[in-house]
């Protein structure tokens, strides 16, 4: 009876250790993904800034063209 109980406890302990290792790996993956998302967001923000600068320049060029045509 005690042997069966001890065996089951050992199995549970092994499972807990396995789950802890898997949890650690998953936490690392989440951190990596969060880093990738943050980098992508920064890149998107930079592109938005560049877009606004280009819009301003194009608007300035169109204003100059309109002045010449008037």
mmCIF file of the N, C-alpha and C atoms, coordinates in Angstrom:
data_MODEL
# 
_entry.id   MODEL 
# 
loop_
_atom_site.group_PDB 
_atom_site.id 
_atom_site.type_symbol 
_atom_site.label_atom_id 
_atom_site.label_alt_id 
_atom_site.label_comp_id 
_atom_site.label_asym_id 
_atom_site.label_entity_id 
_atom_site.label_seq_id 
_atom_site.pdbx_PDB_ins_code 
_atom_site.Cartn_x 
_atom_site.Cartn_y 
_atom_site.Cartn_z 
_atom_site.occupancy 
_atom_site.B_iso_or_equiv 
_atom_site.pdbx_formal_charge 
_atom_site.auth_seq_id 
_atom_site.auth_comp_id 
_atom_site.auth_asym_id 
_atom_site.auth_atom_id 
_atom_site.pdbx_PDB_model_num 
ATOM 1   N N  . UNK A 1 1  ? 0.812  -1.189 0.000   1.00 0.00 ? 1  UNK A N  1 
ATOM 2   C CA . UNK A 1 1  ? 0.000  0.000  0.000   1.00 0.00 ? 1  UNK A CA 1 
ATOM 3   C C  . UNK A 1 1  ? 0.863  1.263  0.000   1.00 0.00 ? 1  UNK A C  1 
ATOM 4   N N  . UNK A 1 2  ? 1.871  1.288  0.894   1.00 0.00 ? 2  UNK A N  1 
ATOM 5   C CA . UNK A 1 2  ? 2.746  2.440  0.961   1.00 0.00 ? 2  UNK A CA 1 
ATOM 6   C C  . UNK A 1 2  ? 3.608  2.571  -0.289  1.00 0.00 ? 2  UNK A C  1 
ATOM 7   N N  . UNK A 1 3  ? 3.954  1.422  -0.852  1.00 0.00 ? 3  UNK A N  1 
ATOM 8   C CA . UNK A 1 3  ? 4.753  1.450  -2.079  1.00 0.00 ? 3  UNK A CA 1 
ATOM 9   C C  . UNK A 1 3  ? 3.978  2.124  -3.209  1.00 0.00 ? 3  UNK A C  1 
ATOM 10  N N  . UNK A 1 4  ? 2.711  1.807  -3.309  1.00 0.00 ? 4  UNK A N  1 
ATOM 11  C CA . UNK A 1 4  ? 1.864  2.412  -4.349  1.00 0.00 ? 4  UNK A CA 1 
ATOM 12  C C  . UNK A 1 4  ? 1.735  3.911  -4.106  1.00 0.00 ? 4  UNK A C  1 
ATOM 13  N N  . UNK A 1 5  ? 1.524  4.280  -2.851  1.00 0.00 ? 5  UNK A N  1 
ATOM 14  C CA . UNK A 1 5  ? 1.411  5.700  -2.512  1.00 0.00 ? 5  UNK A CA 1 
ATOM 15  C C  . UNK A 1 5  ? 2.717  6.435  -2.819  1.00 0.00 ? 5  UNK A C  1 
ATOM 16  N N  . UNK A 1 6  ? 3.828  5.847  -2.463  1.00 0.00 ? 6  UNK A N  1 
ATOM 17  C CA . UNK A 1 6  ? 5.135  6.456  -2.725  1.00 0.00 ? 6  UNK A CA 1 
ATOM 18  C C  . UNK A 1 6  ? 5.379  6.593  -4.232  1.00 0.00 ? 6  UNK A C  1 
ATOM 19  N N  . UNK A 1 7  ? 5.000  5.580  -4.968  1.00 0.00 ? 7  UNK A N  1 
ATOM 20  C CA . UNK A 1 7  ? 5.158  5.605  -6.420  1.00 0.00 ? 7  UNK A CA 1 
ATOM 21  C C  . UNK A 1 7  ? 4.318  6.732  -7.042  1.00 0.00 ? 7  UNK A C  1 
ATOM 22  N N  . UNK A 1 8  ? 3.091  6.872  -6.582  1.00 0.00 ? 8  UNK A N  1 
ATOM 23  C CA . UNK A 1 8  ? 2.213  7.920  -7.099  1.00 0.00 ? 8  UNK A CA 1 
ATOM 24  C C  . UNK A 1 8  ? 2.739  9.312  -6.729  1.00 0.00 ? 8  UNK A C  1 
ATOM 25  N N  . UNK A 1 9  ? 3.254  9.450  -5.527  1.00 0.00 ? 9  UNK A N  1 
ATOM 26  C CA . UNK A 1 9  ? 3.836  10.730 -5.101  1.00 0.00 ? 9  UNK A CA 1 
ATOM 27  C C  . UNK A 1 9  ? 5.038  11.068 -5.978  1.00 0.00 ? 9  UNK A C  1 
ATOM 28  N N  . UNK A 1 10 ? 5.862  10.082 -6.264  1.00 0.00 ? 10 UNK A N  1 
ATOM 29  C CA . UNK A 1 10 ? 7.018  10.299 -7.145  1.00 0.00 ? 10 UNK A CA 1 
ATOM 30  C C  . UNK A 1 10 ? 6.563  10.744 -8.538  1.00 0.00 ? 10 UNK A C  1 
ATOM 31  N N  . UNK A 1 11 ? 5.506  10.134 -9.040  1.00 0.00 ? 11 UNK A N  1 
ATOM 32  C CA . UNK A 1 11 ? 4.980  10.501 -10.354 1.00 0.00 ? 11 UNK A CA 1 
ATOM 33  C C  . UNK A 1 11 ? 4.475  11.942 -10.348 1.00 0.00 ? 11 UNK A C  1 
ATOM 34  N N  . UNK A 1 12 ? 3.784  12.307 -9.291  1.00 0.00 ? 12 UNK A N  1 
ATOM 35  C CA . UNK A 1 12 ? 3.270  13.680 -9.170  1.00 0.00 ? 12 UNK A CA 1 
ATOM 36  C C  . UNK A 1 12 ? 4.429  14.664 -9.090  1.00 0.00 ? 12 UNK A C  1 
ATOM 37  N N  . UNK A 1 13 ? 5.437  14.341 -8.317  1.00 0.00 ? 13 UNK A N  1 
ATOM 38  C CA . UNK A 1 13 ? 6.593  15.224 -8.184  1.00 0.00 ? 13 UNK A CA 1 
ATOM 39  C C  . UNK A 1 13 ? 7.305  15.396 -9.530  1.00 0.00 ? 13 UNK A C  1 
ATOM 40  N N  . UNK A 1 14 ? 7.443  14.316 -10.274 1.00 0.00 ? 14 UNK A N  1 
ATOM 41  C CA . UNK A 1 14 ? 8.057  14.395 -11.602 1.00 0.00 ? 14 UNK A CA 1 
ATOM 42  C C  . UNK A 1 14 ? 7.235  15.283 -12.527 1.00 0.00 ? 14 UNK A C  1 
ATOM 43  N N  . UNK A 1 15 ? 5.931  15.131 -12.462 1.00 0.00 ? 15 UNK A N  1 
ATOM 44  C CA . UNK A 1 15 ? 5.046  15.934 -13.298 1.00 0.00 ? 15 UNK A CA 1 
ATOM 45  C C  . UNK A 1 15 ? 5.160  17.416 -12.935 1.00 0.00 ? 15 UNK A C  1 
ATOM 46  N N  . UNK A 1 16 ? 5.224  17.715 -11.645 1.00 0.00 ? 16 UNK A N  1 
ATOM 47  C CA . UNK A 1 16 ? 5.360  19.102 -11.187 1.00 0.00 ? 16 UNK A CA 1 
ATOM 48  C C  . UNK A 1 16 ? 6.662  19.703 -11.703 1.00 0.00 ? 16 UNK A C  1 
ATOM 49  N N  . UNK A 1 17 ? 7.741  18.945 -11.620 1.00 0.00 ? 17 UNK A N  1 
ATOM 50  C CA . UNK A 1 17 ? 9.030  19.440 -12.115 1.00 0.00 ? 17 UNK A CA 1 
ATOM 51  C C  . UNK A 1 17 ? 8.974  19.697 -13.623 1.00 0.00 ? 17 UNK A C  1 
ATOM 52  N N  . UNK A 1 18 ? 8.350  18.792 -14.348 1.00 0.00 ? 18 UNK A N  1 
ATOM 53  C CA . UNK A 1 18 ? 8.201  18.964 -15.796 1.00 0.00 ? 18 UNK A CA 1 
ATOM 54  C C  . UNK A 1 18 ? 7.397  20.212 -16.107 1.00 0.00 ? 18 UNK A C  1 
ATOM 55  N N  . UNK A 1 19 ? 6.317  20.409 -15.370 1.00 0.00 ? 19 UNK A N  1 
ATOM 56  C CA . UNK A 1 19 ? 5.478  21.589 -15.589 1.00 0.00 ? 19 UNK A CA 1 
ATOM 57  C C  . UNK A 1 19 ? 6.221  22.876 -15.246 1.00 0.00 ? 19 UNK A C  1 
ATOM 58  N N  . UNK A 1 20 ? 7.049  22.850 -14.226 1.00 0.00 ? 20 UNK A N  1 
ATOM 59  C CA . UNK A 1 20 ? 7.846  24.027 -13.885 1.00 0.00 ? 20 UNK A CA 1 
ATOM 60  C C  . UNK A 1 20 ? 8.826  24.364 -15.015 1.00 0.00 ? 20 UNK A C  1 
ATOM 61  N N  . UNK A 1 21 ? 9.455  23.347 -15.568 1.00 0.00 ? 21 UNK A N  1 
ATOM 62  C CA . UNK A 1 21 ? 10.389 23.581 -16.686 1.00 0.00 ? 21 UNK A CA 1 
ATOM 63  C C  . UNK A 1 21 ? 9.655  24.138 -17.900 1.00 0.00 ? 21 UNK A C  1 
ATOM 64  N N  . UNK A 1 22 ? 8.513  23.550 -18.209 1.00 0.00 ? 22 UNK A N  1 
ATOM 65  C CA . UNK A 1 22 ? 7.722  24.039 -19.342 1.00 0.00 ? 22 UNK A CA 1 
ATOM 66  C C  . UNK A 1 22 ? 7.250  25.475 -19.104 1.00 0.00 ? 22 UNK A C  1 
ATOM 67  N N  . UNK A 1 23 ? 6.854  25.778 -17.890 1.00 0.00 ? 23 UNK A N  1 
ATOM 68  C CA . UNK A 1 23 ? 6.408  27.125 -17.543 1.00 0.00 ? 23 UNK A CA 1 
ATOM 69  C C  . UNK A 1 23 ? 7.545  28.136 -17.735 1.00 0.00 ? 23 UNK A C  1 
ATOM 70  N N  . UNK A 1 24 ? 8.736  27.764 -17.315 1.00 0.00 ? 24 UNK A N  1 
ATOM 71  C CA . UNK A 1 24 ? 9.898  28.635 -17.488 1.00 0.00 ? 24 UNK A CA 1 
ATOM 72  C C  . UNK A 1 24 ? 10.169 28.888 -18.964 1.00 0.00 ? 24 UNK A C  1 
ATOM 73  N N  . UNK A 1 25 ? 10.113 27.841 -19.771 1.00 0.00 ? 25 UNK A N  1 
ATOM 74  C CA . UNK A 1 25 ? 10.330 27.987 -21.212 1.00 0.00 ? 25 UNK A CA 1 
ATOM 75  C C  . UNK A 1 25 ? 9.260  28.886 -21.834 1.00 0.00 ? 25 UNK A C  1 
ATOM 76  N N  . UNK A 1 26 ? 8.025  28.704 -21.426 1.00 0.00 ? 26 UNK A N  1 
ATOM 77  C CA . UNK A 1 26 ? 6.940  29.521 -21.972 1.00 0.00 ? 26 UNK A CA 1 
ATOM 78  C C  . UNK A 1 26 ? 7.086  30.989 -21.564 1.00 0.00 ? 26 UNK A C  1 
ATOM 79  N N  . UNK A 1 27 ? 7.521  31.233 -20.343 1.00 0.00 ? 27 UNK A N  1 
ATOM 80  C CA . UNK A 1 27 ? 7.750  32.611 -19.909 1.00 0.00 ? 27 UNK A CA 1 
ATOM 81  C C  . UNK A 1 27 ? 8.841  33.267 -20.753 1.00 0.00 ? 27 UNK A C  1 
ATOM 82  N N  . UNK A 1 28 ? 9.887  32.504 -21.067 1.00 0.00 ? 28 UNK A N  1 
ATOM 83  C CA . UNK A 1 28 ? 10.958 33.039 -21.910 1.00 0.00 ? 28 UNK A CA 1 
ATOM 84  C C  . UNK A 1 28 ? 10.440 33.360 -23.309 1.00 0.00 ? 28 UNK A C  1 
ATOM 85  N N  . UNK A 1 29 ? 9.617  32.477 -23.855 1.00 0.00 ? 29 UNK A N  1 
ATOM 86  C CA . UNK A 1 29 ? 9.045  32.721 -25.173 1.00 0.00 ? 29 UNK A CA 1 
ATOM 87  C C  . UNK A 1 29 ? 8.163  33.962 -25.170 1.00 0.00 ? 29 UNK A C  1 
ATOM 88  N N  . UNK A 1 30 ? 7.389  34.130 -24.109 1.00 0.00 ? 30 UNK A N  1 
ATOM 89  C CA . UNK A 1 30 ? 6.525  35.311 -23.998 1.00 0.00 ? 30 UNK A CA 1 
ATOM 90  C C  . UNK A 1 30 ? 7.379  36.570 -23.974 1.00 0.00 ? 30 UNK A C  1 
ATOM 91  N N  . UNK A 1 31 ? 8.463  36.557 -23.206 1.00 0.00 ? 31 UNK A N  1 
ATOM 92  C CA . UNK A 1 31 ? 9.350  37.715 -23.148 1.00 0.00 ? 31 UNK A CA 1 
ATOM 93  C C  . UNK A 1 31 ? 9.946  38.018 -24.517 1.00 0.00 ? 31 UNK A C  1 
ATOM 94  N N  . UNK A 1 32 ? 10.353 36.978 -25.236 1.00 0.00 ? 32 UNK A N  1 
ATOM 95  C CA . UNK A 1 32 ? 10.908 37.169 -26.578 1.00 0.00 ? 32 UNK A CA 1 
ATOM 96  C C  . UNK A 1 32 ? 9.859  37.786 -27.507 1.00 0.00 ? 32 UNK A C  1 
ATOM 97  N N  . UNK A 1 33 ? 8.651  37.269 -27.443 1.00 0.00 ? 33 UNK A N  1 
ATOM 98  C CA . UNK A 1 33 ? 7.585  37.784 -28.296 1.00 0.00 ? 33 UNK A CA 1 
ATOM 99  C C  . UNK A 1 33 ? 7.243  39.221 -27.940 1.00 0.00 ? 33 UNK A C  1 
ATOM 100 N N  . UNK A 1 34 ? 7.236  39.536 -26.658 1.00 0.00 ? 34 UNK A N  1 
ATOM 101 C CA . UNK A 1 34 ? 6.971  40.909 -26.237 1.00 0.00 ? 34 UNK A CA 1 
ATOM 102 C C  . UNK A 1 34 ? 8.055  41.846 -26.760 1.00 0.00 ? 34 UNK A C  1 
ATOM 103 N N  . UNK A 1 35 ? 9.295  41.375 -26.759 1.00 0.00 ? 35 UNK A N  1 
ATOM 104 C CA . UNK A 1 35 ? 10.397 42.165 -27.311 1.00 0.00 ? 35 UNK A CA 1 
ATOM 105 C C  . UNK A 1 35 ? 10.210 42.402 -28.798 1.00 0.00 ? 35 UNK A C  1 
ATOM 106 N N  . UNK A 1 36 ? 9.774  41.372 -29.524 1.00 0.00 ? 36 UNK A N  1 
ATOM 107 C CA . UNK A 1 36 ? 9.535  41.516 -30.957 1.00 0.00 ? 36 UNK A CA 1 
ATOM 108 C C  . UNK A 1 36 ? 8.392  42.485 -31.229 1.00 0.00 ? 36 UNK A C  1 
ATOM 109 N N  . UNK A 1 37 ? 7.354  42.394 -30.420 1.00 0.00 ? 37 UNK A N  1 
ATOM 110 C CA . UNK A 1 37 ? 6.213  43.299 -30.586 1.00 0.00 ? 37 UNK A CA 1 
ATOM 111 C C  . UNK A 1 37 ? 6.644  44.737 -30.318 1.00 0.00 ? 37 UNK A C  1 
ATOM 112 N N  . UNK A 1 38 ? 7.433  44.932 -29.283 1.00 0.00 ? 38 UNK A N  1 
ATOM 113 C CA . UNK A 1 38 ? 7.901  46.280 -28.950 1.00 0.00 ? 38 UNK A CA 1 
ATOM 114 C C  . UNK A 1 38 ? 8.777  46.828 -30.086 1.00 0.00 ? 38 UNK A C  1 
ATOM 115 N N  . UNK A 1 39 ? 9.664  46.009 -30.623 1.00 0.00 ? 39 UNK A N  1 
ATOM 116 C CA . UNK A 1 39 ? 10.513 46.447 -31.730 1.00 0.00 ? 39 UNK A CA 1 
ATOM 117 C C  . UNK A 1 39 ? 9.673  46.792 -32.952 1.00 0.00 ? 39 UNK A C  1 
ATOM 118 N N  . UNK A 1 40 ? 8.668  45.983 -33.233 1.00 0.00 ? 40 UNK A N  1 
ATOM 119 C CA . UNK A 1 40 ? 7.790  46.253 -34.377 1.00 0.00 ? 40 UNK A CA 1 
ATOM 120 C C  . UNK A 1 40 ? 7.010  47.547 -34.153 1.00 0.00 ? 40 UNK A C  1 
ATOM 121 N N  . UNK A 1 41 ? 6.564  47.792 -32.929 1.00 0.00 ? 41 UNK A N  1 
ATOM 122 C CA . UNK A 1 41 ? 5.833  49.024 -32.631 1.00 0.00 ? 41 UNK A CA 1 
ATOM 123 C C  . UNK A 1 41 ? 6.730  50.245 -32.800 1.00 0.00 ? 41 UNK A C  1 
ATOM 124 N N  . UNK A 1 42 ? 7.963  50.127 -32.355 1.00 0.00 ? 42 UNK A N  1 
ATOM 125 C CA . UNK A 1 42 ? 8.916  51.227 -32.522 1.00 0.00 ? 42 UNK A CA 1 
ATOM 126 C C  . UNK A 1 42 ? 9.159  51.506 -33.994 1.00 0.00 ? 42 UNK A C  1 
ATOM 127 N N  . UNK A 1 43 ? 9.304  50.449 -34.779 1.00 0.00 ? 43 UNK A N  1 
ATOM 128 C CA . UNK A 1 43 ? 9.511  50.615 -36.216 1.00 0.00 ? 43 UNK A CA 1 
ATOM 129 C C  . UNK A 1 43 ? 8.287  51.267 -36.850 1.00 0.00 ? 43 UNK A C  1 
ATOM 130 N N  . UNK A 1 44 ? 7.111  50.848 -36.444 1.00 0.00 ? 44 UNK A N  1 
ATOM 131 C CA . UNK A 1 44 ? 5.880  51.440 -36.958 1.00 0.00 ? 44 UNK A CA 1 
ATOM 132 C C  . UNK A 1 44 ? 5.794  52.922 -36.593 1.00 0.00 ? 44 UNK A C  1 
ATOM 133 N N  . UNK A 1 45 ? 6.149  53.247 -35.360 1.00 0.00 ? 45 UNK A N  1 
ATOM 134 C CA . UNK A 1 45 ? 6.140  54.647 -34.935 1.00 0.00 ? 45 UNK A CA 1 
ATOM 135 C C  . UNK A 1 45 ? 7.111  55.479 -35.778 1.00 0.00 ? 45 UNK A C  1 
ATOM 136 N N  . UNK A 1 46 ? 8.295  54.922 -36.039 1.00 0.00 ? 46 UNK A N  1 
ATOM 137 C CA . UNK A 1 46 ? 9.278  55.633 -36.869 1.00 0.00 ? 46 UNK A CA 1 
ATOM 138 C C  . UNK A 1 46 ? 8.749  55.847 -38.284 1.00 0.00 ? 46 UNK A C  1 
ATOM 139 N N  . UNK A 1 47 ? 8.091  54.840 -38.819 1.00 0.00 ? 47 UNK A N  1 
ATOM 140 C CA . UNK A 1 47 ? 7.532  54.967 -40.171 1.00 0.00 ? 47 UNK A CA 1 
ATOM 141 C C  . UNK A 1 47 ? 6.415  56.007 -40.208 1.00 0.00 ? 47 UNK A C  1 
ATOM 142 N N  . UNK A 1 48 ? 5.618  56.066 -39.153 1.00 0.00 ? 48 UNK A N  1 
ATOM 143 C CA . UNK A 1 48 ? 4.563  57.078 -39.077 1.00 0.00 ? 48 UNK A CA 1 
ATOM 144 C C  . UNK A 1 48 ? 5.169  58.481 -39.063 1.00 0.00 ? 48 UNK A C  1 
ATOM 145 N N  . UNK A 1 49 ? 6.262  58.648 -38.308 1.00 0.00 ? 49 UNK A N  1 
ATOM 146 C CA . UNK A 1 49 ? 6.939  59.947 -38.267 1.00 0.00 ? 49 UNK A CA 1 
ATOM 147 C C  . UNK A 1 49 ? 7.475  60.317 -39.657 1.00 0.00 ? 49 UNK A C  1 
ATOM 148 N N  . UNK A 1 50 ? 8.111  59.351 -40.311 1.00 0.00 ? 50 UNK A N  1 
ATOM 149 C CA . UNK A 1 50 ? 8.632  59.597 -41.660 1.00 0.00 ? 50 UNK A CA 1 
ATOM 150 C C  . UNK A 1 50 ? 7.496  59.960 -42.622 1.00 0.00 ? 50 UNK A C  1 
ATOM 151 N N  . UNK A 1 51 ? 6.379  59.279 -42.482 1.00 0.00 ? 51 UNK A N  1 
ATOM 152 C CA . UNK A 1 51 ? 5.216  59.543 -43.332 1.00 0.00 ? 51 UNK A CA 1 
ATOM 153 C C  . UNK A 1 51 ? 4.757  60.987 -43.159 1.00 0.00 ? 51 UNK A C  1 
ATOM 154 N N  . UNK A 1 52 ? 4.685  61.439 -41.913 1.00 0.00 ? 52 UNK A N  1 
ATOM 155 C CA . UNK A 1 52 ? 4.255  62.810 -41.652 1.00 0.00 ? 52 UNK A CA 1 
ATOM 156 C C  . UNK A 1 52 ? 5.250  63.819 -42.225 1.00 0.00 ? 52 UNK A C  1 
ATOM 157 N N  . UNK A 1 53 ? 6.535  63.537 -42.120 1.00 0.00 ? 53 UNK A N  1 
ATOM 158 C CA . UNK A 1 53 ? 7.559  64.427 -42.688 1.00 0.00 ? 53 UNK A CA 1 
ATOM 159 C C  . UNK A 1 53 ? 7.398  64.505 -44.206 1.00 0.00 ? 53 UNK A C  1 
ATOM 160 N N  . UNK A 1 54 ? 7.208  63.350 -44.830 1.00 0.00 ? 54 UNK A N  1 
ATOM 161 C CA . UNK A 1 54 ? 7.043  63.312 -46.297 1.00 0.00 ? 54 UNK A CA 1 
ATOM 162 C C  . UNK A 1 54 ? 5.773  64.048 -46.705 1.00 0.00 ? 54 UNK A C  1 
ATOM 163 N N  . UNK A 1 55 ? 4.690  63.862 -45.953 1.00 0.00 ? 55 UNK A N  1 
ATOM 164 C CA . UNK A 1 55 ? 3.450  64.586 -46.259 1.00 0.00 ? 55 UNK A CA 1 
ATOM 165 C C  . UNK A 1 55 ? 3.680  66.096 -46.202 1.00 0.00 ? 55 UNK A C  1 
ATOM 166 N N  . UNK A 1 56 ? 4.435  66.529 -45.213 1.00 0.00 ? 56 UNK A N  1 
ATOM 167 C CA . UNK A 1 56 ? 4.735  67.955 -45.081 1.00 0.00 ? 56 UNK A CA 1 
ATOM 168 C C  . UNK A 1 56 ? 5.544  68.467 -46.257 1.00 0.00 ? 56 UNK A C  1 
ATOM 169 N N  . UNK A 1 57 ? 6.529  67.684 -46.674 1.00 0.00 ? 57 UNK A N  1 
ATOM 170 C CA . UNK A 1 57 ? 7.370  68.090 -47.804 1.00 0.00 ? 57 UNK A CA 1 
ATOM 171 C C  . UNK A 1 57 ? 6.556  68.130 -49.096 1.00 0.00 ? 57 UNK A C  1 
ATOM 172 N N  . UNK A 1 58 ? 5.729  67.116 -49.311 1.00 0.00 ? 58 UNK A N  1 
ATOM 173 C CA . UNK A 1 58 ? 4.895  67.073 -50.514 1.00 0.00 ? 58 UNK A CA 1 
ATOM 174 C C  . UNK A 1 58 ? 3.922  68.260 -50.509 1.00 0.00 ? 58 UNK A C  1 
ATOM 175 N N  . UNK A 1 59 ? 3.358  68.553 -49.340 1.00 0.00 ? 59 UNK A N  1 
ATOM 176 C CA . UNK A 1 59 ? 2.462  69.705 -49.227 1.00 0.00 ? 59 UNK A CA 1 
ATOM 177 C C  . UNK A 1 59 ? 3.188  70.996 -49.563 1.00 0.00 ? 59 UNK A C  1 
ATOM 178 N N  . UNK A 1 60 ? 4.418  71.136 -49.097 1.00 0.00 ? 60 UNK A N  1 
ATOM 179 C CA . UNK A 1 60 ? 5.224  72.317 -49.412 1.00 0.00 ? 60 UNK A CA 1 
ATOM 180 C C  . UNK A 1 60 ? 5.508  72.423 -50.892 1.00 0.00 ? 60 UNK A C  1 
ATOM 181 N N  . UNK A 1 61 ? 5.841  71.322 -51.525 1.00 0.00 ? 61 UNK A N  1 
ATOM 182 C CA . UNK A 1 61 ? 6.106  71.316 -52.973 1.00 0.00 ? 61 UNK A CA 1 
ATOM 183 C C  . UNK A 1 61 ? 4.849  71.691 -53.736 1.00 0.00 ? 61 UNK A C  1 
ATOM 184 N N  . UNK A 1 62 ? 3.706  71.142 -53.328 1.00 0.00 ? 62 UNK A N  1 
ATOM 185 C CA . UNK A 1 62 ? 2.444  71.482 -54.005 1.00 0.00 ? 62 UNK A CA 1 
ATOM 186 C C  . UNK A 1 62 ? 2.108  72.961 -53.841 1.00 0.00 ? 62 UNK A C  1 
ATOM 187 N N  . UNK A 1 63 ? 2.386  73.519 -52.679 1.00 0.00 ? 63 UNK A N  1 
ATOM 188 C CA . UNK A 1 63 ? 2.161  74.951 -52.470 1.00 0.00 ? 63 UNK A CA 1 
ATOM 189 C C  . UNK A 1 63 ? 3.031  75.781 -53.414 1.00 0.00 ? 63 UNK A C  1 
ATOM 190 N N  . UNK A 1 64 ? 4.295  75.392 -53.557 1.00 0.00 ? 64 UNK A N  1 
ATOM 191 C CA . UNK A 1 64 ? 5.203  76.115 -54.460 1.00 0.00 ? 64 UNK A CA 1 
ATOM 192 C C  . UNK A 1 64 ? 4.716  76.021 -55.900 1.00 0.00 ? 64 UNK A C  1 
ATOM 193 N N  . UNK A 1 65 ? 4.259  74.836 -56.299 1.00 0.00 ? 65 UNK A N  1 
ATOM 194 C CA . UNK A 1 65 ? 3.751  74.643 -57.666 1.00 0.00 ? 65 UNK A CA 1 
ATOM 195 C C  . UNK A 1 65 ? 2.520  75.519 -57.874 1.00 0.00 ? 65 UNK A C  1 
ATOM 196 N N  . UNK A 1 66 ? 1.627  75.550 -56.887 1.00 0.00 ? 66 UNK A N  1 
ATOM 197 C CA . UNK A 1 66 ? 0.424  76.374 -56.984 1.00 0.00 ? 66 UNK A CA 1 
ATOM 198 C C  . UNK A 1 66 ? 0.762  77.856 -57.078 1.00 0.00 ? 66 UNK A C  1 
ATOM 199 N N  . UNK A 1 67 ? 1.800  78.303 -56.387 1.00 0.00 ? 67 UNK A N  1 
ATOM 200 C CA . UNK A 1 67 ? 2.214  79.702 -56.441 1.00 0.00 ? 67 UNK A CA 1 
ATOM 201 C C  . UNK A 1 67 ? 2.734  80.053 -57.840 1.00 0.00 ? 67 UNK A C  1 
ATOM 202 N N  . UNK A 1 68 ? 3.434  79.124 -58.432 1.00 0.00 ? 68 UNK A N  1 
ATOM 203 C CA . UNK A 1 68 ? 3.976  79.367 -59.765 1.00 0.00 ? 68 UNK A CA 1 
ATOM 204 C C  . UNK A 1 68 ? 2.844  79.378 -60.801 1.00 0.00 ? 68 UNK A C  1 
ATOM 205 N N  . UNK A 1 69 ? 1.862  78.542 -60.617 1.00 0.00 ? 69 UNK A N  1 
ATOM 206 C CA . UNK A 1 69 ? 0.773  78.445 -61.578 1.00 0.00 ? 69 UNK A CA 1 
ATOM 207 C C  . UNK A 1 69 ? -0.233 79.588 -61.463 1.00 0.00 ? 69 UNK A C  1 
ATOM 208 N N  . UNK A 1 70 ? -0.259 80.254 -60.332 1.00 0.00 ? 70 UNK A N  1 
ATOM 209 C CA . UNK A 1 70 ? -1.246 81.322 -60.140 1.00 0.00 ? 70 UNK A CA 1 
ATOM 210 C C  . UNK A 1 70 ? -0.782 82.614 -60.737 1.00 0.00 ? 70 UNK A C  1 
# 
